[in-house]
Structures are given as C-alpha cells and as structure tokens.
Amino acid sequence: MEFDITVLGVVIGMMVLANRLVAALVTPLWDKYGWDKFWLMYPAWILAGVLVWLTGVNLFAAYIPNELIGKILTAIVAGGGSNLLHDLTDKTDSLLPIFEGIKEDEAVG
C-alpha cells in the first residue's frame, strides 16, 4: 500500500499539530484535576477528526471509494499518531530502560 507523499505529509503535520495542541491545552487540565491520562487519546482523536474534516484530507482515497470512511480512517491515523508522538516525546522516562539496556549490551561486546 503506497500513499500519496503530499497527503501523508499533511497527515503527519496534523499528528504533530494535534499532539502539541493537546499537550498545551488539554494536558494541563488533566494535571490540575488529577484525571487519568489514559483518556487523553480521545481529545487527540477528536482534534485530528476536526482537522481532517476542515482540510478534507483523505489518506485512503486511492483504496477506499467511500470518502466519509476514508476521512474517518485518516482521522484515526492522525489521532493515533498524535498519541504515539506523545508517548515518544513526553514520556522519556519510559524510554530510559531501553537505552540503558543498549549501553549495557555495547559494554559487554
């Protein structure tokens, strides 16, 4: 499955934008009230859905003939990618054991 590189770039841009907006506007509310951060993925998906709807981007246009379903799937990809970016950028402490394991393996070899 090959996607149009321009559309893929726009979707990646939406991922970054949704990630930063959620981190700046929504996450502080969760921190202030002590809410479970598991639910942060849903505002990211909603925001990605709004961005997809406003821009009309459809990553799956070549593969799914129904435009609405293609846009819904694009919003899911953009929102899920936003969550992935959040996990990689905002939770660096969860990556430390991985990098420490690599250092130990290199020291042995």
C-alpha positions, -999 to +999 in steps of 0.1 A: +000+000+000+016+033-011+002+066-001+005+100-018+035+116-002+019+150-001-012+138+017+010+117+040+030+148+048-002+167+056-014+139+079+020+138+097+017+176+101-018+170+117-003+145+140+023+169+152-003+198+155-028+176+174+000+164+197+012+199+205-024+213+210-034+185+233-001+189+252-006+227+255-043+230+261-057+197+274-029+180+294-027+209+319-064+203+328-057+166+334-027+175+356-046+202+375-076+179+384-056+147+387-076+129+360-064+096+345-042+104+314-054+072+296-083+094+284-061+119+267-061+099+235-098+108+229-093+146+227-064+139+203-086+118+180-114+144+182-089+172+173-075+151+145-110+145+132-118+182+132-085+189+113-093+162+088-128+175+083-116+211+079-089+202+054-107+175+036-076+152+036-082+116+028-052+094+031-071+063+018-087+080-013-070+056-037-080+025-017-115+032-002-141+046-026-163+059+002-150+094+011-165+095+046-149+062+056-116+073+042-117+106+062-127+087+094-097+063+089-075+093+082-086+109+115-079+077+133-044+075+119-037+112+127-051+109+162-033+076+169-001+091+155-005+120+178-007+096+208+024+079+195+042+112+193+031+120+228+044+087+241+077+092+224+083+128+233+066+134+266+074+101+284+111+100+281+114+082+314+097+051+298+124+050+271+154+052+296+154+014+303+156+007+266+186+030+261+203+017+293+199-018+280+216-009+248+245+007+267+249-025+288+249-047+257+275-025+240+297-026+271+297-064+271+306-067+234 
